[in-house]
Amino acid sequence: MKGVPAFSANQLSLKNGRLPANELNQMFNGFGKFNQWFSQYEDELLWLSIDAPDLAAQLFKAREAYNDQLEVLTVLSLGIIDKPEDVSLKNQWKEVSGQMEKTSAEIIKVSGQAADKMKTMQANPPVNIPDKTVDTISAPISGDKTIIYLMTAAGALIVIVVLGLFIRKKRREKANAQPLKPNATSQKYQQFQTKPLSEAEQVPLKAKFCTKCGNQLKPDARYCGKCGNLLK
């Protein structure tokens, strides 16, 4: 099957908490070819659903599972980029990546069987099919075309998120490396600290007392104002 790489669960597993970027890119890049195959053989698949309905149903079921699981892996990858330490996201990734391994192998196998079967079918079998049946069968073939745009947008979004995180990290490192510039408040505080105090503002480090009566005296007193004791 074009566009569907055969990955093992180990290849899709997280390596030290990191996403398997190469494997994800291969799946995203191949998703267009994967859907193109269904569009290319749309008429043949229509007749296959009549000639071999079980095989056609198995093929469409595998296709739907592949689309759903790839969409879930896309959403989980964005969550892991944003919260790399989230254990719940890692457990979900392990579970879905294991399912993706089986689904990829299934769709490669069934699409090969369908291709072989379509080669042996008559080009235009003379079968009368009601219009309602045609619409019901062709709907799964053409109804998922919007998923191509979703996968493309998701791949671009992953790149944007990673780039944004990288730029934010660089800005933080640059901000931490720059010396702090003094603002108006810090400059005023520095001026206040460096301004010498007047004699009235100065506080004596040690109080002075009379040695005779214990009365508290002024720092420059020569005698006690209470008992008249002459100070040395």
Secondary structure, 3 states (H helix, E strand, C coil): CCCCCCCCCCCCCCECCECCHHHHHHHHHHHHHHHHHHHHCHHHHHHHHHHCHHHHHHHHHHHHHHHHHHHHHHHHHHHHHHCCCCHHHHHHHHHHHHHHHHHHHHHHHHHHHHHHHHHHCCCCCCCCCCHHHHHHHHHHHHCCHHHHHHHHHHHHHHHHHHHHHHHHHHHHHHHHHCCCCCCHHHHHHHHHHHCCCCCCCCCCCCCEECCCCCCEECCCCCECCCCCCECC
